[in-house]
Amino acid sequence: MAGKAIPNLKMPPLNTTLMGALKGVADFFDMPVSNAWLFGGSAHAFLINIHEQLCPSGPYVWNREPFYKLVRNLGIEMTDLGYFSVKSTPDERAKVEKALKGMIDAGTPCSLLNLENQIISGYDDLGFAVEQPWPGMDFPPKRLTFGTWKELGDEFHVNFFAFSRTKKADDRAVVRESLSAAVDMTRNPEHWRREHYYVGPKAYDAWIKAVKDGLGASHGNWWNGTVWCECRRMASDFFGDIASNHRGGVAQGATGLREQYAELAGRLDRAGDKGLADDEKIKALRDAQKIETSCVHGIEELLRVL
């Protein structure tokens, strides 16, 4: 069959699949960048976004515009090719399929976001080849049939993206702007959230309320705990990198934040534990909220000396 595949374009098995797609693209571009630097430099390491009913969509439904700017600082341009639903017309689908095939022909990495973010690594006569993020798991789908997109099911909400290289900012700008974004998520959460979702300290309030309302054993509780725990572990590693590249007050402040974010990750991991009693989940979340508040103060102090 005719078609095209982009060689050496793979997707690492990160729980935060947006960052898995970004790391796969960075590796394809042969960029020597760690997971921690991608998470931290894009500020995704500091995001928490919770739906009012603790839906597992929390990691996916938020305003990504500030994120795209920070990703450009890292040397990658991420372009949104549009949003499509079951109501999209055959012509609309054919148009984006043609654009995606042209980009793949040119060796340009692309991705989609439906239930998860997935890299699109090629196509044949029948449809696109889509990378699955987790080995041994037949989810999400590894194909997307032209025209019907039947693999997405009867109800879908999908965006497509393209990635290209761009001039990266210097490391100091990457650190300063990502940390400023981390503060902004707390001080100005409206810049980041969508309706029915909460970012920053109010995300913890929404999560605690949802557990009290009986949603502590839900899939959404577990998945939010899994993703936001991973993000905070990456934040810890990001501050470890900052500490190793600085001296004096900056190194000291970054080391303290590395330790706090590691502790915060542990609390979020505990909150997401399927077998943990609700009162223990709530305690873990309250502890996490306090630690997160302290971390933001620490970041503000660090920004004053960077």
C-alpha positions in Angstrom: 0.0 0.0 0.0 1.1 3.5 -0.6 1.8 5.8 2.2 4.5 7.4 4.3 6.0 6.7 7.8 8.2 9.1 9.7 11.1 6.9 11.0 12.3 7.2 14.6 9.2 9.0 15.7 8.0 7.3 18.9 6.1 8.2 22.0 7.5 7.5 25.5 5.1 6.0 28.1 4.5 9.1 30.2 1.2 9.3 32.1 0.9 13.0 31.1 0.4 12.2 27.4 0.8 15.8 26.2 4.3 15.7 27.5 4.8 12.2 26.1 4.0 13.6 22.7 6.3 16.6 23.2 9.2 14.3 24.4 8.7 12.1 21.4 8.9 15.1 19.1 12.0 16.5 21.0 13.7 13.1 20.6 12.8 13.0 16.9 14.4 16.5 16.5 17.5 15.2 18.3 17.1 17.7 21.1 19.2 16.8 24.2 16.4 17.6 26.7 15.2 15.7 29.7 11.7 15.0 30.7 12.2 17.2 33.7 13.3 20.2 31.6 10.3 19.7 29.2 7.8 19.5 32.1 9.4 22.3 34.0 10.3 24.6 31.1 6.8 24.4 29.7 5.3 24.9 33.3 3.2 21.7 32.9 5.0 20.5 36.0 3.1 23.1 38.0 -0.4 22.7 36.5 -3.2 21.1 38.4 -6.7 21.2 36.8 -9.7 19.6 38.4 -13.2 19.2 37.0 -16.0 20.0 39.5 -17.1 16.4 39.3 -13.6 15.0 39.3 -13.9 13.9 35.7 -10.7 12.2 34.3 -10.6 15.0 31.6 -8.8 17.3 34.1 -5.4 16.9 32.4 -6.7 17.7 29.0 -9.3 20.6 29.2 -7.5 23.8 30.0 -6.3 26.9 28.2 -3.1 25.8 26.5 -2.2 29.2 24.9 0.3 30.2 27.6 1.7 26.6 27.4 2.4 27.0 23.6 4.4 30.1 24.3 6.6 28.3 26.9 7.1 25.4 24.5 8.5 27.8 21.9 11.0 28.8 24.6 12.1 25.2 24.5 12.7 25.2 20.7 9.4 23.6 19.5 6.5 25.3 17.8 3.2 23.5 18.5 0.5 24.5 16.0 -3.2 23.7 16.6 -4.7 22.5 13.3 -8.3 22.7 14.6 -11.0 21.1 16.6 -13.4 18.4 15.2 -16.4 16.6 16.6 -18.9 14.1 15.4 -20.7 17.1 13.8 -17.7 17.8 11.5 -18.5 17.5 7.8 -16.8 15.1 5.4 -15.2 18.1 3.7 -13.8 19.4 7.0 -12.3 16.0 7.8 -10.9 15.6 4.3 -9.2 19.0 4.5 -7.4 18.3 7.8 -6.5 14.8 6.6 -4.9 16.3 3.5 -3.0 18.8 5.6 -1.7 16.0 7.9 -0.6 13.8 5.0 1.3 16.7 3.5 3.1 17.4 6.7 3.9 13.7 7.2 5.3 13.7 3.6 7.5 16.6 4.6 8.7 14.8 7.7 6.8 17.1 10.1 5.6 15.3 13.3 1.9 15.6 14.1 -0.3 14.6 16.9 -4.0 14.3 18.0 -5.8 14.8 21.3 -9.0 12.9 21.8 -9.1 10.8 24.9 -5.3 11.1 25.0 -2.6 12.9 23.2 -1.0 10.6 20.6 1.7 11.1 18.0 0.7 10.5 14.4 3.7 8.7 12.9 2.5 7.9 9.3 -0.3 6.8 7.0 -1.2 4.3 4.4 -4.1 4.0 1.9 -6.7 3.5 4.6 -5.7 5.8 7.4 -3.2 7.2 9.8 -0.8 5.2 12.1 -1.2 6.6 15.6 1.3 5.8 18.4 -0.1 4.3 21.6 1.5 5.8 24.7 1.6 2.7 26.9 3.2 -0.7 25.8 1.0 -3.7 26.3 -2.2 -1.7 26.4 -4.5 -1.6 23.4 -5.8 1.9 24.3 -6.1 4.5 22.9 -6.5 3.3 19.2 -3.5 2.8 17.0 -5.3 3.7 13.8 -7.5 6.4 12.4 -9.5 5.5 9.3 -9.8 8.1 6.7 -13.2 9.8 6.5 -15.0 7.9 9.2 -12.5 8.2 12.1 -14.4 5.2 13.4 -11.8 4.2 16.0 -12.7 7.3 18.0 -16.2 6.0 18.6 -19.6 7.5 18.4 -18.7 10.6 20.4 -15.4 12.4 20.1 -13.8 15.8 20.5 -10.4 15.8 18.7 -7.7 18.4 18.0 -4.8 17.9 15.6 -1.4 19.5 16.0 1.8 19.9 14.0 5.3 20.4 15.4 8.3 22.3 14.0 11.7 23.4 15.3 12.1 27.0 16.3 14.8 29.1 18.0 15.0 28.2 21.6 15.4 30.8 24.4 18.4 30.8 26.7 18.1 28.6 29.8 17.7 31.6 32.1 14.7 32.8 30.2 13.2 29.3 30.1 13.5 29.1 33.9 12.3 32.6 34.7 9.3 32.4 32.3 8.2 28.9 33.4 8.4 29.8 37.1 6.5 33.0 36.5 3.8 30.9 34.8 3.8 28.6 37.8 3.0 31.6 40.0 0.4 32.8 37.5 -1.5 29.5 37.8 -2.0 30.3 41.5 -2.4 34.1 41.4 -4.4 34.3 38.1 -6.0 30.8 37.6 -8.6 32.3 35.2 -5.8 32.6 32.6 -5.5 28.8 32.5 -9.0 27.3 33.3 -12.1 26.4 31.4 -15.7 26.5 32.6 -16.4 23.8 35.2 -12.6 23.2 35.8 -10.4 24.7 38.5 -6.7 25.6 38.4 -4.4 26.4 41.4 -5.6 26.3 45.0 -9.2 26.1 44.0 -8.4 22.9 42.2 -7.7 21.3 45.6 -11.0 22.7 47.0 -12.9 21.2 44.1 -11.1 17.8 44.5 -11.8 17.7 48.2 -15.5 18.6 47.6 -15.8 15.8 45.0 -14.4 13.2 47.4 -16.8 14.4 50.0 -19.6 14.0 47.4 -18.7 10.3 47.0 -16.3 10.5 44.0 -13.2 9.4 45.9 -13.2 5.9 44.4 -13.8 7.1 40.9 -11.6 6.6 37.9 -11.2 10.4 37.7 -9.8 10.5 41.3 -7.2 7.9 40.4 -6.3 9.4 37.1 -6.0 13.0 38.4 -3.8 11.7 41.2 -1.6 9.8 38.7 -1.1 12.6 36.3 -0.6 15.5 38.8 1.7 13.3 40.9 3.9 12.7 37.8 3.9 16.5 37.1 5.1 17.3 40.7 7.8 14.7 40.5 9.1 16.3 37.3 8.9 19.7 39.1 11.1 18.3 41.8 13.6 17.1 39.2 13.5 20.4 37.4 14.5 22.2 40.6 17.2 19.7 41.0 18.6 20.7 37.6 18.3 24.4 38.6 20.1 23.8 41.8 23.0 21.9 40.1 23.5 24.8 37.7 23.6 27.6 40.2 25.3 28.6 43.4 24.4 30.5 46.6 20.9 31.5 47.3 19.5 30.2 44.0 20.9 26.7 44.6 19.7 26.7 48.2 16.2 27.9 47.2 16.0 25.4 44.3 17.1 22.6 46.6 14.4 23.4 49.1 11.8 23.4 46.3 13.1 20.1 44.9 12.4 18.5 48.3 9.0 20.2 48.7 7.8 19.1 45.3 8.9 15.5 46.0 6.8 15.6 49.2 3.9 17.1 47.3 4.1 14.3 44.6 3.8 11.8 47.4 0.7 13.4 48.8 -0.9 13.4 45.4 0.0 9.8 44.8 -1.7 9.0 48.1 -4.8 11.0 47.2 -5.1 8.9 44.0 -4.8 5.6 45.8 -7.9 3.5 44.9 -7.8 1.6 48.2 -7.4 4.6 50.5 -10.3 5.7 52.7 -11.9 9.0 51.7 -10.9 10.8 55.0 -7.3 9.8 54.3 -7.6 11.1 50.7 -9.0 14.4 52.0 -6.1 14.7 54.5 -3.6 14.0 51.8 -5.2 16.7 49.6 -5.2 19.3 52.4 -1.6 18.6 53.1 -0.8 18.9 49.4 -2.6 22.2 49.1 -0.5 23.6 52.0 2.7 22.4 50.5 1.7 23.8 47.1 1.0 27.2 48.6 4.4 27.1 50.3 6.1 26.1 47.0 4.5 29.1 45.2 5.9 31.4 47.9 9.3 29.7 47.5 9.1 30.2 43.7 8.4 33.9 44.2 11.4 34.2 46.4 13.5 32.3 43.9 12.5 34.6 41.1 13.7 37.6 43.1 17.3 36.3 43.1 17.4 34.6 39.7 
